[in-house]
Structures are given as structure tokens and as C-alpha cells.
């Protein structure tokens, strides 16, 4: 019997992809928003491709704000972009 691969939709390009190929953006129970590269952090999760381009699309469409039902300050988006670029490089 084949193991089922969990699929998630990227908020940037809106494509369904295997969960492992995506980066989870998580809002912790305390309300803090961060990138979760392991996919294990507690809280509400939303998924974005591992490219800064998809993150930018998600930001432009305010997809994260809709997913988390919360206002997201610009400095959070800047930090997410920096984390994404750092992950790409390393």
C-alpha cells in the first residue's frame, strides 16, 4: 500500500504541492509570526513555496493576513523575506 503524500496549497502561486516542498508560515498561540522550516512549530500554519517570489506574491495578495485573520506589520514581512533568502543561501 502506497503512503499518502500530504498536499498543501502555496499562498503565492496557488498550486497544490507536497507539504515537504513548501515552507510553513506559522502564527504561534502568542500571535507571533515566523517561518517554520521543520513544519513542527505549534500554531496556525499557512504554506508558501521555497522561493522569495512566491512569498512576495502572497504578501501582495494579502494572503497571509487572510489566512491568519490578523493584520501583519510590514517588518514581519521583511523578516520573512530575510529568513527565506537566508534559507536559500544555506
C-alpha positions in Angstrom: 0.0 0.0 0.0 1.4 3.4 -1.0 2.0 6.0 1.6 -0.2 9.1 1.1 1.7 12.3 0.5 0.2 15.3 2.3 -0.5 18.2 -0.2 -0.8 21.9 0.7 -1.6 24.9 -1.4 1.0 27.7 -1.8 -0.4 31.1 -0.9 1.7 32.7 -3.6 1.2 30.7 -6.8 -1.9 28.9 -5.5 -0.5 25.5 -6.7 -1.0 22.2 -4.7 2.4 20.8 -3.9 3.7 18.1 -1.5 4.0 19.6 2.0 7.7 18.9 2.2 8.4 21.2 -0.8 6.8 24.2 1.0 7.8 26.4 3.8 5.3 26.8 6.6 4.5 30.3 7.9 3.1 29.9 11.4 1.2 32.2 13.8 2.0 31.0 17.3 -0.7 30.9 20.0 1.0 34.1 21.3 0.4 35.7 17.9 4.0 35.8 16.7 4.5 35.1 13.0 7.6 33.3 11.7 8.8 30.8 9.1 8.8 27.2 10.2 11.2 25.2 8.0 10.7 22.0 10.1 6.9 22.1 10.0 6.6 21.3 13.7 6.0 24.6 15.4 2.7 24.9 17.3 0.1 27.3 15.9 -1.9 28.1 12.8 0.1 27.3 9.6 0.0 28.6 6.0 2.2 27.4 3.2 4.4 29.1 0.7 6.9 27.8 -1.9 10.6 27.9 -1.1 11.0 31.0 -3.3 11.1 34.6 -2.3 9.0 35.3 -5.5 6.0 33.3 -4.1 6.4 35.0 -0.7 6.2 38.4 -2.5 3.0 37.3 -4.3 1.5 36.1 -1.1 2.3 39.5 0.5 0.9 41.5 -2.4 -2.3 39.5 -2.3 -2.5 39.8 1.5 -2.9 36.1 1.6 -1.2 35.7 4.9 -3.4 38.3 6.5 -6.5 36.4 5.3 -5.1 33.0 6.4 -4.4 34.2 9.9 -7.3 36.7 10.2 -4.9 39.3 11.5 -3.1 42.4 10.5 0.6 41.7 9.7 3.1 44.6 10.2 5.5 45.3 7.3 8.5 44.5 9.5 7.2 40.9 9.8 7.1 40.6 6.0 10.7 42.0 5.8 11.9 39.4 8.4 10.1 36.6 6.5 11.9 37.6 3.3 15.2 37.7 5.0 14.7 34.3 6.5 13.7 32.9 3.1 16.8 34.4 1.5 19.0 33.0 4.3 17.5 29.6 3.9 18.0 29.7 0.1 21.7 30.5 0.5 22.3 27.9 3.2 
